[in-house]
Amino acid sequence: MNREAYLISNVKFQCVEECHKCCSGSPGIILVTEEEIETISDFLSIEKTEFIKTYTRIIKNYYSANFGFIDRAYSLKENAENDCIFLENGRCSIYPVRPAQCKTYPFWPSVASSHSSWKSEKAFCPGIGRGKIYTKEEIENTLNYLKSLDYSIKNA
């Protein structure tokens, strides 16, 4: 039986503006596709090569419960406090063009695949249980979108 058969459904989520827990804390991996790099570079009005050098690091031989095995990919850097490099004064400075990984939280495979995972994440995320109700179809669409992303580095 496939993983989608165990998906949560009809759950509430709304990002809590003053929270930013998912953007801070221990070093994390925020994967960015080459298309997202282009979009964020344009938003910041800098060259793609400058963005890569300043704001990303290369991760190698990485396995993610959400994205599978990744040979080589770009991840956003963290600041000295291990917060996302784009977290400024408790806000995302690239919010309109933030990566898919950020846009889709908490509807990741590792969280949305079971009620027990969702409940565990609720202890961390104050937005779970608030706001809009998400249907199984909406969650499946999000998971399918995440599966479609290609994080592998093509030319580096």
Secondary structure, DSSP 8 states (H G I E B T S, - for coil): --GGGG---SEEE---TTT-GGGSSS----EE-HHHHHHHHHHHT--HHHHHHHHEEEEEEEEETTTEEEEEEEEE-B-TTSSBTTEETTEETTGGG--HHHHHTT-SHHHHT-HHHHHHHHHH-TTBTSSEEE-HHHHHHHHHHHHH---B-S--
